[in-house]
Amino acid sequence: MSSKAFSQILSQLGQQAHYVLDPSILKSDYVALDLSITNEALKTVDVSSSETLGAYINTHIKEHHGKVAYGGYLETRNIYSRSTYFNDANPETERNIHLGLDLWIAADTPIYAPLDAEVHSFQNNTNFGDYGPTILLKHSIQGLEFYTLYGHLSLTSIQNLKVGQQFKQGDQLATLGDASVNGDYPPHLHFQIIKDLQDHKGDYPGVCSKQDLEFYKNNCLDPGLVLGL
């Protein structure tokens, strides 16, 4: 299936999908956040510190009278350069282009399944700057199979989970973790759509390099299509 056709189906699903956050949070409460290398305001922020970056994000939310900050799909960021898991001296192969959509909100916030799903896999990805506890859901809708990834969760989110476990749209799936377990980031959900998992289990790249961008753009479509953001 072409990326264009897949995008159209995701857009249709987005009209009936449950938010991954509590639906009582109105769309007007979502504040766009720019964490790209072109954001001049970030040049005075120590983005290597989860506390400092978290304070910046919380101030941004308050100044815009919101409840949650969102953004980041295909955003080129410098916040990964602190970790040897991502950084690379070669600008073509350095992994710094974000493939998911981030929702920045407090730790322990409940996360919900946006669509009917079953658990494909899960694990705790413990590299510095990685996802921490992660869940991958498999969706089979309108003859289409695809996956959604939920990263930076709490440890309790995966403690009693089982592969093949069923979730109905709107069921609580998990809760968000804090910096001590989520790869050392301010609390947030990394939400990603994936066409082909390429045999990955409990993990999938959420950041890519410039040279691999074309492949990942076609395999990881805009999560905002499903969330209506």
C-alpha positions in Angstrom: 0.0 0.0 0.0 1.3 3.4 -0.9 2.1 6.0 1.8 -0.6 8.2 0.4 -3.3 5.6 0.7 -2.1 4.6 4.2 -2.3 8.3 5.2 -5.9 8.6 3.9 -6.9 5.5 6.0 -5.2 6.9 9.1 -7.0 10.3 8.6 -10.3 8.4 8.4 -9.4 6.5 11.6 -8.5 9.8 13.2 -12.1 11.0 13.0 -13.2 8.1 15.2 -10.1 7.4 17.3 -9.8 7.9 21.0 -7.1 10.3 22.2 -4.2 8.6 23.8 -4.7 11.1 26.7 -7.9 11.7 28.7 -10.5 12.9 26.3 -11.6 15.5 28.9 -8.4 17.4 27.8 -9.8 19.6 25.0 -8.0 20.0 21.7 -7.7 23.7 22.6 -5.6 22.6 25.7 -2.9 21.1 23.4 -0.1 23.6 22.8 2.4 23.2 19.9 6.0 22.9 21.0 9.1 23.4 18.8 12.2 21.5 20.0 14.0 21.8 16.7 17.5 23.1 16.1 16.0 26.2 14.5 14.3 27.3 17.8 16.4 30.2 18.9 14.9 30.1 22.4 16.5 26.7 23.1 20.0 28.0 22.5 19.9 29.4 26.1 18.5 26.2 27.6 20.6 23.2 28.8 18.6 20.6 26.8 20.9 17.9 28.2 19.3 18.3 31.6 15.9 16.7 32.0 15.1 19.2 34.8 16.0 22.3 32.8 14.3 21.1 29.7 11.2 20.1 31.7 11.1 23.6 33.3 11.2 25.2 29.8 8.4 23.0 28.6 6.2 23.6 31.6 6.7 27.3 31.3 5.8 27.1 27.6 2.5 25.3 28.5 1.6 27.8 31.2 2.3 30.8 29.0 0.0 29.4 26.4 -2.7 28.5 28.9 -2.6 24.8 27.9 -2.4 21.4 29.7 -0.2 19.4 27.4 2.5 20.3 24.8 2.8 18.3 21.6 4.9 18.1 18.4 8.1 16.8 17.0 7.2 14.7 13.9 10.2 14.9 11.5 11.7 17.5 13.7 15.5 17.8 13.6 16.7 18.1 17.3 19.9 18.5 19.2 18.6 17.0 22.4 20.0 13.6 21.4 23.6 14.7 21.1 24.1 14.1 24.8 23.8 10.4 24.3 26.3 8.1 22.6 23.4 5.9 21.7 22.4 8.6 19.1 25.2 10.9 18.4 27.7 10.6 15.5 30.3 13.0 14.1 28.9 12.5 10.6 25.9 14.8 10.0 24.5 12.4 7.4 24.5 9.4 9.8 23.8 11.2 13.1 20.4 10.1 14.4 18.6 13.4 15.3 15.3 13.4 13.2 12.3 12.5 15.4 9.9 10.0 13.9 7.0 10.1 16.4 4.8 12.7 18.0 5.6 13.7 21.6 2.9 14.6 24.2 4.5 16.4 27.2 2.5 16.0 30.4 3.1 15.0 34.0 4.4 11.6 35.1 1.7 9.0 36.0 -0.7 10.5 33.4 -2.9 7.6 32.1 -2.4 6.6 28.5 -5.2 5.0 26.5 -5.4 2.8 23.4 -6.6 5.0 20.5 -8.0 2.0 18.6 -8.7 -1.7 19.1 -5.4 -3.5 19.4 -3.5 -6.4 20.8 -0.1 -6.3 22.4 2.6 -7.2 19.9 5.6 -6.8 22.3 7.0 -4.7 25.1 10.3 -4.2 26.9 12.3 -1.8 29.0 14.8 0.0 26.7 17.4 1.2 29.1 20.0 2.9 27.0 20.6 6.5 28.1 18.3 8.7 26.1 16.2 5.7 25.0 12.5 5.0 25.5 12.6 3.2 28.9 9.5 1.0 29.2 7.9 0.6 25.8 4.7 -1.0 24.4 4.0 -1.9 20.8 0.4 -2.5 19.8 -0.8 -4.3 16.6 -3.9 -3.0 14.8 -5.9 -4.8 12.2 -8.5 -2.4 10.7 -10.2 -2.4 7.3 -7.9 -5.2 6.2 -4.9 -3.1 7.1 -2.2 -4.2 9.7 0.0 -1.6 11.3 1.6 -0.8 14.7 1.7 1.9 17.3 4.5 2.5 19.7 4.3 4.0 23.2 7.6 5.0 24.7 8.7 6.6 28.0 6.2 4.7 30.1 6.3 3.8 33.8 7.7 0.4 34.9 4.3 -0.7 36.2 2.9 -0.3 32.7 4.8 -3.4 31.5 4.9 -5.5 34.8 1.8 -7.5 34.2 1.4 -7.1 30.4 1.2 -10.2 28.1 1.9 -10.5 24.4 -1.4 -11.0 22.6 -3.4 -9.2 25.3 -6.4 -7.4 23.9 -7.2 -3.7 24.3 -10.4 -2.1 23.2 -10.4 1.5 22.0 -10.4 3.8 25.0 -9.0 1.2 27.5 -6.2 2.4 29.7 -3.0 1.0 28.3 -0.3 2.5 30.6 0.9 5.5 32.6 3.8 7.8 31.9 7.2 7.4 33.6 9.4 10.0 35.1 13.1 10.8 34.2 14.4 8.1 36.5 13.0 5.4 34.2 12.1 7.0 30.8 15.6 7.6 29.4 16.2 10.7 31.5 13.7 13.0 29.8 10.9 15.3 31.2 7.8 13.1 31.4 6.2 12.6 28.0 4.7 10.0 25.6 6.4 9.2 22.4 3.6 8.0 20.1 4.6 6.5 16.7 2.9 4.8 13.8 4.8 2.0 12.0 3.8 0.1 8.9 6.5 -2.5 8.9 8.2 -3.4 12.2 11.1 -5.2 10.4 11.2 -7.9 13.0 11.7 -5.5 15.9 10.1 -6.5 19.2 9.6 -4.1 22.1 11.5 -1.4 20.3 11.7 0.4 17.0 13.8 3.4 16.0 12.1 6.7 17.0 14.9 8.9 15.7 16.7 8.5 12.3 19.6 10.0 10.4 19.4 12.3 7.4 20.5 9.5 5.0 17.7 7.1 6.2 14.9 9.8 6.3 13.2 8.8 3.1 12.7 5.2 4.2 11.4 6.2 7.6 9.1 8.9 6.3 7.3 6.2 4.3 7.3 3.6 7.1 6.4 5.9 10.0 3.6 8.3 9.0 2.5 11.4 10.9 0.9 10.3 14.2 -1.1 13.5 14.2 -3.3 11.9 11.5 -4.7 9.5 14.1 -4.8 12.0 17.0 -6.2 14.8 15.0 -3.3 17.1 15.9 
